[in-house]
Structure formats: structure tokens, C-alpha cells
Amino acid sequence: MNILITGASGLIGSHLGPFLQDQGHRVWKLKRGAPAPGSPSWDPVAGAIDLEPAGALDAVIHLAGENVAQPWKRAVRKRIRESRVNSTRLLAEKLAHLPRKPKVLICASATGFYGNRGDELLDEQSLPGHGFLPEICREWEGAAEAAEDVGIRVVYLRFGIVLSPKGGALKRMLPIFKWGLGGKLGNGHYYWSWIALEDVLGVVVHVLANDSLSGPINTVTPFPVTNAEFTRALAKAVKRPAFLAVPPFVLEVLLGQMADEVLLCSFRVMPARLIQSGFHFKYPSLNSAFSRLLNES
């Protein structure tokens, strides 16, 4: 397949590109700024995009977006919205007007779509939640409408916490836990839905190969855990104690609304559609994931 990836330098994209190439696919990276000769490029802020160097595309995987793991000041909120909503709309409209359209557009989304729902078990049929992050996720997914309207199969991968010692949340947490300073957040009762990076790559290949899959796909394992369970498992994996607890008000003072909607938010999400479609997780349990991942760090 001839595949285009945005956000190719991020945690998922930097591993996905080589993974797909190893499987025999041709992979193009859609980059910002002055393009290298013969390379596709774009400038989402300016509304400019050039896909011609990539030729006829079979699939597009859209992963680009501003990191949400930072205090949501006004300028940051603007960047988060524009980097997700505007870039998705620009890309979808461009694909919709190509003479030969790709068969599938896979867009990143997030379990933040569901908002804080406590112990409620959530699947792809669950309604969206309330708050900044659910609002962004709704707009983000809705921005691909132009591609759907012309018959392109559009899939939204609602990512939970993607675990890898090479980036994301786990990379930031590992040094703290290895020093014996790790601990739960508040009472630790918040559900965290997660997935190992290797399984994310498998999900993408599964979606590319299954024409029946479209719409939202919860990209998490079938076994969400509470923050307290996550903390205990990570501490056990690095053979260190984890007796400390971070008071919620400290996180709220440091990170504001981001802490309330991400770190102290409960997402008990199930990958119902992946299970129904026969996807096999290599690392369904947290202990098996940590056992594998920490051997890589």
C-alpha cells in the first residue's frame, strides 16, 4: 500500500512508519515547512497542503496534534484545537478532491471523548462527556466529514494512555518510580485505559486490512485499571516502593483544568469493536505489558 502519515515524528508515528515499511508498504511523511525535493508537505495554519509528490494514496494515517499534557492556558487551548480540528479538516477536504481518493483515512482521537464517568463501563456506543477535552474530540472527529461524504472509509482511533518507555506518560513516570518516589494521584480511584505501543501498531494494521471497520475504535486493552492499580504494578515492575500519594490540589495548582480532565479523570473504556472484529492483543494485562516494556528501557 502507498501510505501517508502525519505526525510521523511523534511517539506512535516514529514507530509506525518503520513498522509499516518492514511489512512492505511505501510510507510518506507529511511534514511541515519547506519540503524536501519530491516530498509532500503542508502548513495547517496557513491552510496549505501539497500531496502530489506522494502519488495515488491507498491510506492516510493522521496522527498530528498539539500535546495535551501541559497546562491549558488560552494560547495552548487554541493550539490544541487548531492542530487537531483545523488540520483534520484541511486534510479531509484535500483528500475529498483528489482524482483518485484513498480507500481509508485513519484519524487519531482520544478516550477523552467520554469525559469523566467514574466507574461507568464505556464503549463506542457511549455518549460524549462534558468539558474541554470531550468538546475537542467531538470537533476533531467531525472535521473529517468531507472525506466521509465522498465515500472514503474514515476510522477514529480513540487512544487511551499509550505505554512505551521511549515516550509519553511512561517515559516521564519511570525515573520517578525508579527513585522510589512514585505514588498514586489523590485516592487513586480514577480508571486509566491504556495500551502498549506494540499493540497500537497492530491495531493500525488490523484496521487497514478490515474494510468493515469504520467510525470510532477504542484503542485500549480490555482491562482498564485504576490509578492505584497502575501505580502498584509499575512499582512492582521496577522493584521499588510506591507509598506516596500526590494530593489533587497540587496537580490542580500546577496544571489547572488539564489535571481535572486528564490526570484526575476516570476513563473506564472497553475496546468493544476491536474484540468483535477479532483483534488479538499481545499485551492485554498491565503486568505482561510492563514485563515486556521495561526490558526495552
Secondary structure by P-SEA (a helix, b strand, c coil): cbbbbcccccaaaaaaaaaaaaabbbbbbbccccccccccccccccccccccccccccbbbbcccccccccccaaaaaaaaaacaaaaaaaaaaaaaccccccbbbbbbccccccccccccccccbbbbbcaaaaaaaaaaacaaaaaaaccbbbbbcccccccccccccccaaaaaaaccccccccccbbbbbbcaaaaaaaaaaaaacccccccccccccccccaaaaaaaaaaaacccccbbbbaaaaaaaccccccccccbbbbccaaaaaaaccccccccaaaaaaaaaaac
